[in-house]
Amino acid sequence: MPVSNFLGDLLVEQLDKGASHNALFPVVKAMAYQLTRQGQIPCVKISEAFADGSDTEKELKVLFHTIHRKTLRSLVLGFLAYDLHDEDSDNWKHIYAPNGSGTYVIATSIRGRHGSFLSRYEIKELSMFIEKYAVACTLWAKIKDSYGQASQVSQEEEELLKEAMMIDNQLLRKKNQEWRVGDRFREPRCWSGRNGTANAAALVKMLTRRRDGHFDGNVHQVQSPVYIGCAHQVKKRMLAHDPDLSSLAGSSSMLKLMLACIRYMGLKPMVRSVPMVMVWKEEQIPLSEILVTVLAQSLVTHHGLNIIQPGTNSSMDERTTDHHQSVIEHTWVRRSWFKDNLEKSLCFRSGKLLYQGALDSLNTERLSAGQLPGVERHSSITPPRQYSPESVRQDAAIAFTDVEDEGVRGRETEEVLFGEENSGATGNDGGVSELEEDVLFDGADDNNDAADFSDEDFTDKSAIDSQSEDEAPQKSSNGSSGKATPAQKQQKLSEDFLGLPPELQTIGQHQAAKLERTANSSKGWVRKHRSQIQELDILEGWIPTAEDAIKDGIWTQQQEGLFQQGLQDDPYLQYLQSLSVPRGNKGFIPMWKKICKLRRCFPNSIISPLNYLEYHGRVTLADGTQAADPVWTRGFSDRLVRLTLGGPWGANITLLTLFIRYAVACRINDRRAVPFAHATDSKFLDTMRMRLYVSRDGSKSIPQIHKEVRRGIKATGLNLPWYSVLMRNIKKVAYKKETEAYRGGEDQSAFSPYRVLTEDLHCVDRAVHHCKDLGRPMFASVGDSARLLSHERGGYDFPKTQEDIRYLLARIYVAQKRHMEIEPFLPPSQSPSG
């Protein structure tokens, strides 16, 4: 096989040996972990879904059991197009009907090859066209607003643009829509905005891995890359990915690009659409997409064509909950393997007799045709019980709880994959809380946020509504926002309250009134102390100027003149002066409004090189170099708002930036001196600063140094502050001992800023949530606190438009660049807090 991975091979090997789905699930978890380790595509949703002991993990185990063993093997090995090329094949008996909600797989083969893909030589040619197309897209970005397009490019560049237009023609359904020589160049149809270059490069690398020199270059490969999607109407969405039936307007840009280039090569690609997991509950839709993506390793950074993390569901197609009952009938009754897989998992457990009752219940009360409306009834000894989706989930999930062991195979597999103990766990070293020492917290978030924290951009203006990887989310035609109605909220409050024991109901009855008093108090404070920012000049007044530095005697007019000369050809400043905020990014400008209004600082004064932080996303400048993207995704923006407004550090932004740096440093296993300004009088933080920054021992990891500082503080008779608890929680989420130590590049004198991922912000958020005393949270929910403050802010403050943002970004950049020129000549800080 041209592509394979150890974990996928291990899963298939154990599957062929007869392992149950339950015994295989540790391998699936390891595959999920493997997927999250790549850095290009954020995978926070995957990490959260597979969190140990979480409800989502149990749902994933149930959904995993719905996949037929033969289909599972084909999916993991990448043989779906080959195994299912014949519509009369018995293999289709192991596939669900596409009527309902769930997750599907799009597999590609070449017409006339009986399910086989390209040869090694053809893959090389395909990669060449993709690389040329990527170059043409960057050229298009330069000339798109020019009147005389051809005069702006060389003859060679013009040929590249023409070829890109011809590739786009392959996707058009009507001849009169095609681009012809002499027409103005159009926006490329197979591009994915600011991440397009990185996605195309990842696609080429993925295809290159399929060019194994040990295989005959003319032999057609039976493995093929796949795309994973999910939808409420699987049948409808699958058709939208077939180039013979549609223009692929709503498909992933890399899937479109691959199919168009194959057609341009003179071949006819065939798309095989396979319903993989059909679900019977709304919340299972994104989980099913996560599961199948992990099994297929279908991110473009691995073996497939997906460019956005699964489970984000940026927009929804038409909701059809009527299908859920028919899916139950189809999955549980018409197809037998779900029950067969459950039985096999039960047989491998030492507690078989204990759990046999659960399976009997499934047989007689849940999975019997007699209990499903519209199905012919049969007599049953067991009296019928009313169907409850939640009770079914609990009955099925009971087979997956750890009692004693599942047999030697499952236990040995876990030990091979994860070692004898969890890599994130630590022994008790005399720290703050023994409970915090001995038990790893789960990956659940602190509440059910209405905000979408997906870390993606959506820039394809022609995209239609899609369940996964919609690159231009559009509002639902029925006006539904997906949020609970007042009646639903009232019902939820009543149900939750009635579920409390009487003593907690006494507390709960006052919570609404307390929330109202808190909101009124916050509103009054904001009105009194945070006046409306009615002019852009107010914000501009916060930016340090050259006059300020000259007045303070730390800068001269001559130095400013030389500095201004250098700015004339600064490619990043030129980029800032012409940037635009993508239409689909609904979080970036609101983030600026909220942080400026309530914290009286700029977002890029937090994620700033002055704080040794920068956004992880890259942009290519006019001189070909790369720099931090000044426009942050909605997921990143929303997370930063939560932390800035709702965290326990309050107005101490220096402390917030310290914890963000600490999260990144733990994630990359940084062995350098970590900048540790904290702006507090804490002896603990002063000691940490001394050990991690002033006199850093690069032979020791950050957790090891933290452990030694904790012990030293306790030895003095002092109690450890909450900072220590928070930093330990950050370590538990971010630090992996198997991560290779990072010691910097060749230039040890230069300290490049930490590149901050959305998952780093999420890590700090989770760490705050899991700071506990006597088992209860130390702090109010970061998300709820930020939401309450955002509610009081109002919406009439500057900055209002992308022109305002562009103006501010350029001036802040100049001020920060000037400060970095001045900083080496400033006297060292006398404060031990940095």
N, C-alpha and C positions, 0 to 999 in steps of 0.2 A: 504494500500500500504506500502511495507517495507521501501521505501525511498520517500521523498517528501521535498519540501521547500516552504516557505511562498509565495515567489514571483511567482513560477510556479503555485501553487494552486490559487493564486489571478488572474493570467492570465486566467486560465481555467474557474474559476468562472465567470469572466467578459465575457469571450467568450461565455459561456453557456447562459448568460443573454442577448446576442445579441449585445455586444459591437463591434464597427467597428475595423478594423485593426489599424486605426489611433488612436482610443481611447486606444488601447492596447499597442501602441508603448512606452509610458512612462514606462510601466512595463518591457518591453524588455530592455530599457536603464538601469533600476534598476538591472535587471538580469546581464547585462554586467558589471555594477559596482561591483556587488557581486562577479563575477568571477575574477575581477582584484585584489580583496582584499587578495586572497591567495598568499603566498609568494614563493612557490616552483617553479611555472612555470611563467616566465615573461609574461605579457599581455599588453605590450605597444601598440601593433597593435590594440587591442580592444579599448583601451582608445582613441587612435587617430581617429579610425573609427567612434566612437559615439560622437565625440566632438560636442558640441552645435553649430548649424548653419552651420556646414561644408558641403561641397559637398558630402563627403562620407556618412554623416548621411542621407542626402536626398536620396542617392542611396540605402542605407539600408532600408529606408521606402518603396521605390518602390519595392525592392526585397521581403520585408516582405509581401506585398500584393499579391505576386505570389503563396503563400502557401495556399492550400485549408483549410477551417476552421476545417474540421474533421481530416485532416492530421496534422494540427498544434496541435490539442488537443492530438492526439496520440503521437506525437513527444515529447511534453513537459512532458507528464505523463510517458513516457518510455514504451509505449504499442505497438510500431511498429511491432516487431516480432510476437506478439500475434494477432494484428489486420490484419496482412497481410500474415499469414501463409498459407491461402488457396488462391492459385493462381487464382481461379475462383470467389473470393469474389468481391462484388461490391466496396469494399474499394479501389481496384486497379484502379477504374475509376477516383479516385482523385489524382493519381500519374502521373507524367510526363514520357514520353518515354526517355530513356537514351541517345538519339542521339544528342551529342553536348557537350558543356562546362557547368560546374556548380559544384554543391556540392551534395554529396551522403551520405547516412547513412548506416552503417553496423550494423545490429541488430542480436543478437544471440539467438537461442532457442535450444532445445534438440529434436532430431528426435523421432517421435512417441508421442509427448506431445502436439500437436496441437498449437504450438507457445509458449508454456510455457518454462521457464528457469529452473534453479535448485531449489531444496528445501533448506531450511535453513541448514539441516544437510549436504547436499552435498556441499553447499557453504563453510561450515566449513572445510570439507575435501579438497576442492579446495585451500583454503587459506593456509592450512598446506603444500601442495605440492609447492605452490609458495614460501613460506618462505624457504623450504628446497632447492629449486632451487637457490634462492638468495645466500644462504650460499655456495652452491657448486660453484657458479660463483666467489665468493671471493677466494675460495680455488684454483680455476683454475688460477686466476691471480698470485698466488704465485708459482705455479709449471709449468707454461706453457713453460718455457725455460729449465726445468730440464730434464736430460736424463732419469734418473730413477724416473718417476713420482710417482709410488706407494710407493717408499721408503721415499718420502717427506711428506707423510700424515699418519695419524693414520688409523686404520681399520674402525672406525666410519666415518671419513672424506672420505675415499675411497668409502664407501657405498653411501654417499651423491652424490659423483661425478658420480658413476654408475647410480644412479636413474635419475640424470640430463641428462645423455646421453640417457637413455631410454625414457625420456620425449621428447627429441629432435627427436628421431626416429619417433615419431608420425606425424611429419611434412614432412617426406621424402616420395617421390613418388615411389622410387625404392628400393626393398629389398636389393640389393647389395650395397646400400649407407648407410645402417644402421650400427650403432655402435654395436659391439659385445664384450662380456666379453673377456678380454685379449688384445683388441686393446688399443692403446694409447688414452688417453683422448683428446677430441677435444675442440676447443673453443665453448662455449655454443651458440646455434643459437638464443636464445630468450633473448639476453642481449643487453643493450643500453649503453655500455661504462661506463664512470666515474659516470654517474647519475643513473646507474642501480639499486643500492641499494635503493636510495631514491624513484625511480619510483616503485619498487617492494613493498616497504613499503606503499606507497600511494595506490597501487592497493589492498593490503591486507586490508587497512583501509576502502577503498571504498566497498569492499565485506563485511566487518564486519558490515557496516551500513545496509546491506541488511539482516542481521540475527536478525530480530526483534523477541524477545522472546514472544511477544503476539500472534504470528502466530504458527500454527502447524508446527513442524519441518519437517514433511514429505510432506507437501503440496508444489506443484510446483508453483513457482512465475510467474505471467504473466508479471511483469516488468523485463527488462533485460538491462544490460549496453550496450552502443552503442559507435561506433567509427565514427568520421566524417572526410571525406576527400574531396578534390576538384581536378579537372582535366580538361584539355582541351578535353579529350576523356573520358567521364564519363563511358561509357559502358565498355571500355577496362580496366580501373582502377578498376572498381567494381569486375571484374572477378579475378583480382590478389589477392583479399582478401578472396576468397573462398577456404577453405582447401581441398575440393573435386576436385578442378580444378588446384590448384597450390601449391607450397611449401611455399607460403607466404613470399618470400624473401624480398619483398618491403613493407611489412605491418609494422605497429607499433609493437615494441617489446612486449608491454604489451598485445596487441591483440593476437599475436602469442603465448605468454606464456599461456594465459588463455585457448585458444583453444587446445593447446597441452596437458595441464594438464587435461582438461575435457576428451580428448580421452584416456589419461593414466588411468583415473578413470574407463574406460570401457564404457563410454557414447559416443554418436555420436552427436557432435554439428552441427547445421545447421545455415548457414549464410544467412540472408535475406538482399539483397542489394536494397536500395531504393533511386532513384533519387529524391532529395528533392527540390532543386532550380536550374533551368536551366537558363543560362544567355545569353545575346545577345551582350555583349561588353567585351573586354579583361579585363578591369580594374574591372569588376564586379566579377571575379572569386574569388579573395581572400576575397572580401567583403561578398560574399555568404557563404564562409566557416566560417567567423567570425559570421555571423548572426545565422547559424544553430548550431554552437558550443555553442553560448550563449543560444539559446532556449533549447537545449538538456542538457545544463550544463555538457558537455561531457569530460571536463578535468578529468584526473585520480584523481585529488585532490577533485573532486566533485562526479559525478555520472557515469562517462564514462571511456574511454580507451585512450584518447588522452594525449600524454606526451609532446607535443610541442605546443606553442601558435598558434592559427589559423592566417592565412593571411601572413605567412612568405614566403611560396613557395620557398623553397631552390633550387629546380630544377623543370624543366618543362618537361612534356611528349611532344610528337609531337604536334605541334600547327596546328590546323585545323580550320582556320577562316571561311572556307566554310560552317561550321555548323551554323554560327551565323544567317544567313537568315532563315534557316529552323527552328531554335529555335524560332525566331519571329513568324513565321507562327504557330508553334505548341503551343507556350505559349499564344499568343494573340487571335488566331482564333480557333484552334482545342480544346483547353481547355478554358472553359468559365469563370472559377472562378476568374482569374486575373481582368477581367472587372467587375465582380460582386462585388468583394471586393472594387474596386475603387468607384463604385456607392454607396455602403453602407457607405464608409467613407465620401463621399460628402453629403449624406443624413443627417449625424449627425452634419454637420456644419451649423452655423447660416448664413453663406454666401453662401447658396446653389445656389441661382439664379446667383450670381456673378461667381461661378465656373462651372455652368452647361455648359457653352460654352466650357470649357476645355474637359469635358467628351464627348460633342457632337463631338468635333474635333477628339477625340480618336475613337469614334464610326464610323465616316464617312470617316476619312482620315488616321487613323493609324491602327485601329484594324479591319478594314473591309478586307475581303478576296480579294476584288477587287484591293487592293493596294499592294498585295504581289505577286511577280513573281511565276509562277508555280501553282497558285491556280485558280480555275474556277472563272471568273469574273461575277459580278452582276451589274446591273444598279445602279447608285447613283446620287442623286440630286446634291450633292456637287461636284464641279470639282475636279479631282484628283490632289493631291499635291505630289511633290517628297519626298520620305521617307528620313528622317534625324534622326539618332539615338539620337543626342543631343536634337533636337526639341521635340522628343517623351519624353525624360527624363524630359525636362522642363515642357511639358504639363501635364505629370503625376504627377510630384512633386508639381505642383501648388496647388494640392488638400491638400497638407500637410503643407502649410504655415499658421502660426497663424494669424488670422484676428481679431476675437473678442473672441470667445471661441468655444469649440467643444461640449458643453453640460456639464451638471453637472457631469456626470460620469467620463469623462476624466480629468476634473479639480480636482475633489476630489481624484482621483487616484494619481495624481502628488503630491498633498498636503500630502497624507498619506506616499508616498515614499520618498519625498525630503524635507518635511517641507514647511513652508510658504515662506521661502527664501532659495536660494541656499546656501549650507553649506560653499562653498568656497568664497562667496561674502562678502564684508565688506562695511560699510558705509564710507563716506568721513570724514577723521579725520584731515584735514588740511595738508595733505602730499604733495608730489611733484606735482602730476598731478591729477586733479579731474577726468579726463577721465580714468586714470589708477585705481583710487579708485572705480569708480562706474560700470565699465564694465569689466567683466572677459574675458581675451583673450581666443581665441579658441585653439584647440589642434593641429592645422596644423603645420607641420614642415616648416623650412624656405626655403626649395627648394626640388626639386625632385631628391633626391640623387640616384646615380647609385649604390652606395655601399649597400650591404645587412646588415642591422643592426639587424637581428634576433639573439636572445640570446640563441642559441642552439648548441649542439655538434652533429656531424654526424660520427658515429664510426662503424656502421654495414657494414662490407666489402662486404657482399653478397647482399646488398639492390639494387633493380633496381630503375630506374627513377620514381619519385613520385611527385605528386603535393603538397602533404602535408605530413610532418613527414618523408621525405627521410633522413635516418640516414647515408647515404654515398653518397652525391651528386656527380654525374658524369657529365662530359661534354656532351653537346648535340651532337648527332651523325652528325648533319648537320653543326656543327661548329658555330652555332649562339650563340652569347653571350648575346642577349637580349638588347644590347645598340643600340641607334639610329645611322644610317649611316650618313656620311657627308652630303649626299643629304637631308636626313630627317632633320638634324640640320639646314641646310640652309633654307629649306622650313619653319621650325618653326620660325626662326629668321625673315624671310620675313613676315609671317603671323602676328606675334606679332607686328612688327614695323608698318605695315600698319593699324593695329587696334588702334594705338595710335592717339590722337588728334594732330594737327599740332604743337602746342607749345611743346608737349612732344617728337615729332619726331625730333625737333631741338636738344633736349638733347640726344635722343637715337642715333642719327647718329654718335656721337663721342665716344660711349661707347666701341666699339670694339677696337678703337685706344688707349683709356685710359687703357683698360685691357692689351693690348700688352705692353704698356709702364710700367705698374705696374709689369707685369711678368718679363720683362727685368731687371727692377730695382732690383726685388727680386732675380733673378738669379745672378746678379752681386754681390749682397751683400753676398749671400750664398757662392759663389766661393771665395770671399775674406776673409770671417770671419768664415766659417765652412768647414775647410779642410776635405778631405776624411779620414774616420777612416779605415785605411788599415791593422791594426793589432789588435788582441784581447788584446794585452798588453796595448794598449792605454786605453781601457775601464777598464781593471783591475786596471790601475793606478788611476782611479777615486774613488776606494773603500778604505775607511779608514782602516788602519792596526793597529795591536797592537803596532808596533814600533812608529807610530804617537802618540798614546795615552800615551805611556811610555815617549816619548820625551817631550810631553806637561806637564808631571808631574801629570797626572790625573789617572794613571794606573801603576801597578808595574809588574815586571816579575813574581813574585810569584802569583799574581792574575791571570795573563795570563795562568800560568801553571794549576791552579785549573780550570780555564775556559775551557781549552782544554780538560781536563779530562772529564768534563761534556758533551762535544760535542761527545765523543766516542760512547755514547749510545743514542744520540739525534735522535728520530725516524723521525722527520721532515727533518733533514739534510740528513738522509739516503734516505728518499723519494725523495728529490731534486736531489740527486746524481744518481738516476736511472729513473727519469721521462722521458716521451716522449710526444711530441706534436702530437695530433691526426692528421691524414692525411687530414681530411676534414676541419681543422681549418686553413684558409688561411689569417687570420688577425693578429695572435699573433706575429710571427717573424717580419713581416713588421712593426708592431707597434714599436717594439724595435728599428729597424733600424731608423725609422723616428724621434722618440723622442730622441734617443741618438745623432743622427747627428745634429738635428736642435735646441734642447733645452739643449744639453750637460748634460743630467741627465738620470737616468734609470726610466722606467715606474713604477717599484716597489719601487722607491724613492718617487713617488707621492702617489700611493695607498700603503701606508706603515704604519706599526704600529707606527713609529715615528711621523706620522701625524694623529694618532688615526683612521686610515682607513685600511680596509682589504677587499678583494674580498669576495662576499657573498657565492660563491660555496664552498662546503666542500669536503675533501678527508679523507678517513679513513687510519690511520697510522698503522704500524706494531703492536703497543701496544694496538690497538683498539680505541684510541682516535681520535678525528676529528680535522682538522685544515683547514685553508684557502687554497683553491686550487691555486697553483702557476701558473697554465695555465688558462688563461682567454679566454672566448669564443670570436668569431669574432665580435659579436655585441658589446660586452663590449670594446674590443680593438679598434674598429673603433671609437666608441664614445669618448674614452679617447684621441685618436689622434686628433680628431676635437677640443676638448676643449683645449688640451695642445698647439696646434699650432695656433688655430684660435681665441682664446678668447681675450677679451679686457684687461685682466690682463697682457698680454705680457709675459715677462720673470719672472714675480713674481709668481712662482709656489706655494709659501706659500699662496698667496691670492686665487689661484685656489683651493687648498685643503680646505681652509676655506669654500668656497661656496659649495663644495661637502659635507663637514661635516654638513653644515647648511641645505642642502637638506635632508639628512638622518635624522637629528635631528627633522626637521619639520614633516617628514613622520611618525616617531615613536612617536611624541609628547613627546620629551625628556624633563623631568623636572630637570635633573641633571645640573651641571656646564658644559657648552659646551666649550671645548678648542677653543681659539679664536685668535691665532697668525695670523697676517695679513701683517707684514713687510711693512707698509705704515706710513705716518705721519698724517693720517686722524683723526680728532677729533671725527667724527661720529663713526668710527670703534673703537677708543679707548673707547668711551662711551659704545658702545655695548659690548666690551670686559669686561668692569667693571660690567655691569649689567648681562651678561649671564655667565661669568666665575668667576670673582673675588668675587662678592657678589651676587650670584644667588638666586633669590626668587623662590623657587620651587612651590609656589602656583599659579604662573602666567605662562601662556603659552608663547612660543617664539613670536608669533604674537603680543600678548599684550605688551610684553616688547619692541618689535620693535616699536610699535605705540607710546609708552611713550617716547622713545628716540627721535623719529622723532619730536614730539611736543616740547621736551626740546631743541633740536638743533634750531628749527625754532624760539623759544622764544628768543634765543640769537641774532637773526638777521642774522644768517648764512643760506645760501642755502644748501639744502640737496644734497649730491653727488650722482653719478650714482650707487654707491654701494647700497644705500638705495632702489632705484628703482629695482635693480636686486634682492635684498633680498625679497622685497615684491612680485615680480613675482614668485620667488621660493616658497614662502609661498602659493601663490594662487594655484600652481600646486600640491605641496606635502602635505600641512597641511589639515587634516580633523578633525574638532572639535569633531567628535564622536569617534575618536581614543582614546583608553584608555591611560592615562598618563603613561609614562615609567619612573620609578625611580631607575632602576638598580637592581642588584641581591642582595643576602644576604651580600656579601662582598662589602660594600660601599667604602672601601679604594682602591679597584682595579677598574680601568677604562678600560674596554675592548674596543677594536677598534670598530668603526661603520662598519657594514657589508654593503658594497656598492653594489647596484643593478644596472643593466644597465639603469633602469628607473630613477635612481637618476642622472646619467650623462645626460640622455636625458632631465630631468627636468631643469638642469642648462643651457643646450643648448637652450631650449625653452625660459627660462627666459631672456637670453641675447637677443634673437630674439625680444622679446616683450618689451625691453627697448626703449621707444619712446619719442620724443620731437616734439611737434606740430603735432603729428600723424605720424611722419616719424621715421624710425629706428635710434637710436643713433649710432649703430655700424654696421660695415660690417658683412655680413653673416659669422657665425662661420664655417659653412661647406665649403663655397666658399674660405675663407681665408686659411683654412687647406688644401683644395684641390690644391690651387695655390702653396703653399709651398711644398707640397708633390711632385708636378710636377717638381719642381726645384731640388729636393734632389738627384736624380740619384739612382741607385740600387746596388752599389758595396761596400757598407760599411758593417763593422761588427756590430752586430753579424749576421752570415750567416746561421748557422745550429742549429739544436736542441742541438747538443753537446756544441756549444758556449753558448747557453742559459742555459743549465744545469750547465756549469762551472761558469757562472756569478751568477746565482741564489744562488748557494751554498755559494759563497764567500760574496755576499751581505747579505744573511741571517746571516752568522757568524758576519759580521761587525755590522749589526743592533742589533743583540742579545747582542753583547759586549757593544754597546752604551747604551742599556737599563740597563745593569748592572752598567755602569759608571754613568748614568744620576742622580740617587738619591744623589750622592756625589758632583755634580757640583754646583757652586754658582748660586743662582737664577738670571734670566735675569733682567737687569736693564731697559730694554726697555719696555714701556707700550704696544708696538705692539706685544709682545709675544716673 
